[in-house]
Amino acid sequence: FLYGEQHRIVVPAKLGDDPPFPFMLAKGQSECAISSREAEAHHIPALPDGGYDGGGLGFGEVRLPHLKLTAHGGPAALGLDFLRGAPVSLDFDSDLLTFHTDAPPDMCGYNRSDAARQPNPRGGEGLYGTARLFGADLRCRIDTAFPYGLYLPPHTVAARQFWDRFPKARDGVMASAGRKFATREVLAGPFSLAGFDVRPAPLILADPKAVGASDDDVDAVLGMAVLQRFNFVFDRDGAVWLRPNARFKA
């Protein structure tokens, strides 16, 4: 896979002799998806019951014959259903997404997290787990399509009185559901994930008075500015394992 300054994991896909094109790995969404425009441009056949047949796509040496792509208006994305059927590792030390079909992955140094697939209130499934910040547990939505660190939505910032806690915070702006709201960005800690301490932890605080900001069903959203510091294994039973990588102390 490719990983760059935009903090997005991009997996090239190829169909036949056509040039490769990118899919974004989006563990925060339930299904693999592609826009109708992209599907037509890359000659991906439509299915009679809706969506598109991704069984002919090659992701490196991997093909998933039963892969179905839901039609949507965003960029091509590989959701949670892409990680089913065999243990899968995501390794930032080598930039490899590996399906372990012949032998289990080496689990040395990995800790099992409590992350698990759960129903998403907006439909489908999401990946949810627990992070520990300043000695308190936070229920987090884990999303590899979210480029920031640990995002705390308005209700969490208000409940924990975080907005004015950090005098060195940098002011910013985010958008959600077509609305913009103020944020504050700060490096703070201690922050713990699966028993590993992340220092410093990049926090994004949403204005506690913001209206219309999403993710009111969780305490926080955990994005790539933190997740990139770990290698992952998604085992056959759906458990998620983490191990610090070379970026861990960066």
C-alpha positions in Angstrom: 0.0 0.0 0.0 0.9 3.7 -0.3 1.0 6.0 2.7 1.8 9.7 2.3 1.4 13.2 3.7 -2.4 13.1 3.6 -2.4 10.2 6.1 -4.4 7.9 3.9 -3.7 4.3 3.2 -4.1 3.7 -0.5 -4.2 0.2 -2.0 -3.7 0.0 -5.8 -6.2 -2.2 -7.6 -5.9 -3.5 -11.1 -8.4 -5.1 -13.5 -6.9 -7.0 -16.5 -4.4 -5.0 -18.5 -5.9 -1.6 -17.4 -3.7 0.8 -15.4 -4.0 0.4 -11.6 -6.2 2.8 -9.7 -6.5 3.6 -6.0 -8.7 2.4 -3.2 -8.6 4.0 0.2 -8.6 1.6 3.2 -11.5 2.8 5.3 -11.9 0.6 8.3 -14.5 3.1 9.6 -17.1 2.0 7.1 -18.8 -1.3 6.8 -18.6 -2.1 3.1 -16.3 -1.8 0.1 -17.6 0.8 -2.2 -17.0 2.7 -5.5 -18.8 5.4 -7.4 -20.7 4.6 -10.5 -18.4 6.9 -12.5 -15.3 5.2 -11.3 -16.7 1.7 -11.8 -17.6 2.5 -15.4 -14.3 4.2 -16.1 -12.4 1.1 -14.9 -14.8 -1.4 -16.6 -16.0 -3.1 -13.4 -19.2 -5.0 -14.2 -22.4 -4.1 -12.5 -24.3 -6.7 -10.5 -28.0 -7.5 -11.2 -29.0 -6.8 -7.6 -27.1 -3.5 -7.4 -23.5 -2.6 -6.8 -20.4 -3.9 -8.7 -18.5 -7.1 -9.0 -15.0 -6.6 -7.6 -14.1 -10.3 -7.9 -11.8 -9.6 -10.8 -9.8 -6.9 -9.1 -6.2 -7.7 -8.2 -4.7 -6.0 -5.1 -1.1 -6.9 -5.6 -1.2 -10.8 -5.6 -4.6 -10.9 -3.9 -8.0 -11.5 -5.5 -11.2 -11.8 -3.6 -13.7 -13.6 -5.9 -16.7 -12.7 -3.9 -15.9 -9.0 -3.4 -18.9 -6.8 -3.9 -18.6 -3.1 -4.2 -21.5 -1.0 -3.0 -22.3 2.0 -5.2 -21.8 5.4 -3.5 -20.7 8.9 -4.4 -17.4 9.0 -2.6 -13.9 7.7 -3.6 -13.3 4.0 -4.0 -12.9 2.5 -0.5 -12.1 -0.8 1.1 -14.3 -1.2 4.2 -14.4 -3.8 7.0 -15.7 -6.6 4.7 -12.4 -6.5 2.9 -10.7 -7.9 6.0 -12.8 -11.1 6.4 -12.0 -14.7 5.7 -8.3 -14.9 6.6 -5.9 -13.2 9.0 -4.8 -9.9 7.6 -1.8 -7.8 8.7 -1.2 -4.1 8.1 2.5 -3.4 8.4 3.8 0.2 8.3 7.4 -0.9 8.6 7.2 -2.5 5.1 4.0 -0.8 3.8 2.4 -4.2 3.2 -1.2 -5.3 3.5 -0.9 -9.1 3.7 -3.6 -11.9 3.6 -2.2 -14.9 5.5 -3.9 -17.7 3.7 -1.2 -20.4 4.1 0.2 -19.8 7.6 -0.7 -17.5 10.6 1.2 -14.2 11.0 4.0 -13.9 13.5 2.3 -12.4 16.6 5.5 -11.6 18.5 5.2 -8.3 20.3 1.5 -7.8 19.6 -1.1 -7.0 22.2 -4.8 -7.8 21.7 -7.0 -4.7 21.8 -10.6 -4.7 22.7 -11.5 -3.3 19.2 -14.4 -5.1 17.7 -17.0 -4.8 14.9 -20.2 -3.3 16.3 -23.4 -1.8 14.7 -22.9 1.8 13.5 -25.9 4.0 14.4 -25.7 5.4 10.8 -26.0 1.9 9.4 -23.8 -1.1 8.8 -20.9 -1.8 11.1 -18.0 0.1 12.5 -14.8 -0.7 14.3 -14.9 0.4 18.0 -12.5 0.1 20.8 -11.2 1.7 24.0 -8.5 4.3 24.5 -7.3 5.6 27.8 -6.7 9.4 28.1 -5.6 11.1 31.4 -6.6 8.0 33.3 -10.1 7.7 31.9 -11.5 5.3 29.3 -12.9 6.6 26.0 -15.1 4.6 23.7 -13.6 5.2 20.2 -14.6 4.7 16.7 -11.5 3.6 14.8 -11.3 5.0 11.3 -8.3 4.6 8.9 -10.0 7.2 6.6 -9.8 9.8 9.3 -6.4 11.6 8.9 -6.1 13.2 12.3 -5.1 11.8 15.7 -7.6 11.5 18.6 -10.7 13.6 17.8 -12.9 14.6 20.8 -16.4 15.6 19.7 -18.2 18.5 21.4 -20.0 16.5 24.1 -16.7 14.9 25.2 -14.9 18.2 25.4 -17.8 19.8 27.3 -18.1 16.9 29.8 -14.4 16.8 30.5 -13.8 20.5 30.4 -11.0 20.2 27.9 -11.6 23.4 25.8 -9.6 25.8 28.0 -7.3 23.2 29.6 -4.4 23.5 27.1 -3.0 27.1 26.8 -0.6 26.1 24.0 -3.4 24.6 21.8 -3.5 25.8 18.1 -6.9 27.0 16.8 -8.3 25.4 13.7 -11.6 24.7 11.9 -13.2 21.4 10.9 -16.3 20.6 8.8 -19.0 18.0 9.4 -22.3 17.5 7.6 -21.8 20.7 5.7 -21.2 22.8 8.9 -17.9 24.3 10.0 -16.9 24.5 13.7 -13.9 25.6 15.7 -11.3 23.2 16.9 -8.2 23.3 19.1 -5.2 21.0 18.3 -2.7 20.0 21.0 0.0 17.4 21.7 -0.8 15.9 25.1 -0.8 12.7 27.1 -0.7 10.2 28.7 -2.6 8.3 26.1 -2.8 4.5 26.0 -4.0 2.0 23.4 -4.0 -1.7 23.9 -1.6 -1.2 26.8 0.9 0.8 24.8 1.5 4.5 25.9 1.6 7.0 23.0 3.5 10.2 23.8 2.8 12.8 22.7 -0.8 12.1 21.6 -2.2 14.5 18.9 -5.6 15.6 20.1 -8.3 17.5 18.2 -10.8 19.2 20.4 -14.1 20.3 18.9 -15.8 23.4 20.2 -18.1 22.2 23.0 -20.8 24.6 21.8 -20.6 23.4 18.1 -24.0 22.3 16.6 -24.2 19.5 14.0 -20.8 17.9 14.6 -21.0 14.1 14.1 -19.9 11.2 16.2 -22.1 11.9 19.2 -22.4 8.2 19.8 -18.8 7.8 20.9 -16.3 9.6 23.2 -13.7 10.0 20.5 -12.6 9.1 16.9 -9.2 7.5 16.6 -7.5 8.4 13.3 -4.3 7.8 11.3 -2.0 10.3 13.2 -2.1 7.8 16.0 -2.9 4.5 14.1 0.2 4.9 11.9 2.4 4.2 14.9 1.2 0.6 15.1 1.2 -2.5 12.9 -2.0 -4.4 13.0 -3.3 -8.0 12.7 -7.0 -8.6 12.1 -7.4 -12.3 13.0 -9.8 -14.8 11.6 -12.2 -14.3 14.6 -12.3 -10.5 14.2 -9.9 -9.6 17.0 -7.5 -6.7 16.4 -3.9 -6.9 17.6 -1.4 -4.0 17.8 2.4 -3.7 17.9 4.4 -0.5 18.0 6.3 0.1 14.7 9.2 2.4 13.7 6.9 5.5 13.8 5.9 4.8 17.4 8.1 7.4 19.0 8.1 9.9 16.1 
